[in-house]
Amino acid sequence: MPEKLLKQALEAIQAASTITALKEVEVKYLGRSGQITELLKTLKDLSPEEKRSKGQEIQKLKNGFTEAYTTRERYLQKAEIDAKLQAEFFDITLNQINPQRSLESGTIHPLSRLQREVEQIFAEMGFEIADGKEVESEYYNFEALNIPSHHPARDMQDTFFLDHPTDTKHGHLLLRTHTSPGQIRMMEKHGAPLRIIIPGRVFRYEATDATHDSTFNQVEGLFIDQGIGLAHLKGIMNEFLQRFFGDKEIKVRFRPGYFPFVEPGIEMDMLWKKGNQSKWLEVMGAGMVHPNVLKAGGLDPEKYQGWAFGFGLTRMAMLKYGIDDIRLIHSNDLRFLNQF
Ligand code: DAH
């Protein structure tokens, strides 16, 4: 009889597929009125000899049950943990294994890429790349560039002033309206000779439309040494534009222009050919650095001369890629960015 009971019990233990089901089996056999418990209860009515032999038999049965129970319990506990882990499992290699779920990857912004191209071309021509400051003072942005406070040219560039205690020596703080203040900082820091470009963001307090944005990118150039003239500028710019647009037919021409920080000042145009049409496009301001500007930078205008230029990288990007609305460039619109 105990063997038969043990066999049944062991089958029930094996059949239990969860801890809860296993606990029910335990109650059924070892609970207060469980089948093994009931069997133990019968011992008290037996004779001492019978008690001993029956007792041993039932104890063996109980031990067999407990052993099988513990083994099964461990197995089910582990299975439950495994199932939980399985549910939480995240396969980080999945994207590589399954090409249908390829990783999304970003790309370099077209403006950043063009800036690197410009830097590369000028570096190959012996220019160094310098950084200016986006937050500047009235002194560096205007005064030192030969634009005194009463000068009407201050109105040519509407300025974002910072709400910040005035620095009495250098005037109000502002967001630079052009990269030209970098000229002064570089002359102060490195003296002459100098052959640098300063790319960077500039800011204007302006209403925006398809050709104006309140933030755009410029590239400033400065070449200072002895015996430097505008012929060098023409040669360098011709070379730069041909390499940048990958078009040997590009030509440049100078027209007189006015900027307080150069004398003479010029506007540079580029001959742009599209199909069998060609037209002159205004691409940058330039000129011979004004003696007052050289002095502000700590240089002796009797000894050193040089030229400077400034162009809009944003405008170059629009020309190169045929972008017709400047606002797209900082829009972060993926439909636009994915084209590059
Ligand atoms: N700073 C001028 C602007 O933002 C551009 C410019 C003109 C820069 C002539 C120069 C220059 O260095 O010589 O409109």
Residues whose N, C-alpha, C, O or C-beta is under 5 A from the ligand:
A	BS01	DAH	T177 H178 S180 G221 F259 V262 G285 A286 G287 A308 F309 G310
